[in-house]
């Protein structure tokens, strides 16, 4: 269905194609969790296939512990090495993106206060919150083994990806 392109960095024409392909993969979930998980799995697979110099692409979904009431991010569909299963909202790069509702573009994860090292190979990170009905429902997390891998252009593009995903939530 999709043929892998050899990209040497994301350019505007590549962005348009990726968004078009992602749109074709996403199915409106209409509240159906299995459809949502399938769409997120395809989104992480597509991004992992096209983005260069990344070692992890995936989602963390916001949840509240029924016993303690703790607000946390639960590991969702991803591509890469095994990852942290649960991240407290406000902790690490993902938890900060969720708590603030703002994209986190981190050129050196080791300089980020409270960074959670799920994969010791990761050197830089880009985390974009997923907004649905005025609330952050999760984050899209992308890691790279290269320092300063992500640019502001990358952040803007991944924000567009997140918006498209959230339209189908």
C-alpha positions in Angstrom: 0.0 0.0 0.0 2.8 2.4 0.9 6.2 2.4 -0.7 9.0 3.7 1.5 10.6 6.8 0.1 14.3 7.5 0.7 14.2 10.9 2.4 17.1 13.0 3.3 15.3 15.1 5.9 11.7 16.2 5.8 11.0 18.8 3.2 7.7 20.6 2.4 6.8 18.3 -0.5 7.6 15.3 1.8 5.5 16.7 4.5 2.5 17.0 2.2 2.9 13.4 1.1 3.3 12.1 4.6 0.2 14.0 5.8 -1.8 12.6 2.8 -0.6 9.0 3.6 -1.4 9.4 7.3 -4.8 10.7 6.5 -5.5 7.6 4.4 -4.4 5.4 7.3 -6.4 7.0 10.0 -10.0 5.9 10.6 -12.3 8.0 12.7 -12.6 6.1 16.0 -16.0 7.5 17.1 -15.0 6.5 20.6 -14.0 3.0 19.7 -10.7 2.2 21.5 -9.6 -0.6 19.2 -10.0 1.6 16.1 -8.0 4.4 17.9 -5.2 2.0 18.9 -5.0 0.7 15.3 -4.8 4.2 13.9 -2.1 5.2 16.4 -0.1 2.0 15.6 -0.3 2.8 11.9 0.7 6.5 12.6 3.8 5.4 14.6 4.7 2.8 11.9 4.5 5.4 9.1 6.5 8.0 11.0 9.2 5.4 12.0 9.4 4.3 8.3 9.9 7.8 7.0 11.8 9.8 9.6 15.5 9.5 9.5 17.8 9.3 12.5 15.1 8.3 15.0 15.2 5.3 17.4 11.7 5.6 18.9 8.3 6.9 17.7 5.2 6.4 19.7 2.3 7.5 21.8 1.7 7.9 25.5 -2.0 8.2 26.4 -3.3 10.0 29.4 -5.1 8.0 32.1 -6.1 8.3 35.7 -5.4 5.5 38.2 -8.7 4.3 39.5 -7.3 3.6 43.0 -5.0 6.5 43.7 -6.3 9.1 41.3 -2.8 9.6 39.9 -2.7 11.4 36.6 -0.3 9.6 34.3 0.7 8.7 30.7 0.3 5.1 29.7 2.4 3.6 27.0 0.5 3.3 23.7 1.4 2.1 20.2 5.1 2.6 19.3 8.0 1.5 17.2 11.4 1.1 18.9 13.0 -0.5 21.9 10.8 -1.4 24.9 9.8 1.7 26.7 8.7 3.1 30.0 5.1 1.9 30.6 3.9 4.7 32.8 5.0 8.3 33.2 3.6 10.7 35.8 2.1 13.8 34.2 4.6 16.6 34.9 7.6 14.3 35.0 10.2 14.0 32.2 9.8 15.4 28.7 6.6 13.6 27.9 5.0 14.4 31.3 6.0 18.1 30.8 4.4 18.2 27.4 1.3 16.8 28.8 1.2 19.1 31.8 1.9 22.3 29.9 0.1 21.4 26.7 3.2 22.7 24.8 5.5 21.0 22.4 8.9 20.1 23.9 11.8 20.3 21.6 14.8 19.0 23.5 18.2 19.1 21.7 20.0 17.3 24.6 17.8 15.1 26.8 20.6 14.8 29.4 20.3 18.6 30.0 16.5 18.4 30.6 15.7 18.5 34.3 14.1 15.2 35.4 14.6 13.5 32.1 13.4 9.9 32.2 15.8 7.6 30.3 13.7 4.8 28.8 16.4 4.2 26.1 20.0 5.2 26.9 20.7 5.6 23.2 18.3 8.6 23.0 20.1 12.0 22.9 17.3 14.3 21.7 13.6 14.3 21.8 10.5 15.9 20.3 7.2 15.5 22.2 3.9 17.0 20.9 0.7 17.0 23.0 -2.5 15.6 21.6 -5.4 17.9 22.1 -9.0 16.7 21.9 -12.0 18.8 23.0 -9.7 21.3 24.8 -7.8 18.6 26.8 -4.5 16.9 26.4 -5.3 13.2 25.9 -1.8 12.1 25.3 1.5 12.8 23.5 3.4 11.9 20.4 7.0 11.2 21.4 9.9 10.9 19.0 13.5 10.1 20.1 16.8 10.3 18.3 20.2 8.9 19.0 21.6 12.2 17.6 22.0 15.4 19.6 19.9 18.3 18.3 18.2 16.1 15.7 14.9 18.0 15.6 14.4 21.5 14.2 11.6 24.0 14.6 10.4 22.9 11.2 10.2 19.3 12.4 8.3 20.5 15.5 5.7 22.4 13.3 5.3 19.3 11.0 4.8 16.9 13.9 2.3 19.3 15.4 0.4 19.0 12.1 0.6 15.2 12.3 -0.8 15.4 15.9 -3.7 17.7 14.7 -4.6 15.2 12.0 -4.5 12.3 14.4 -6.7 14.2 16.9 -9.3 15.0 14.2 -9.9 11.3 14.0 -9.9 10.7 17.8 
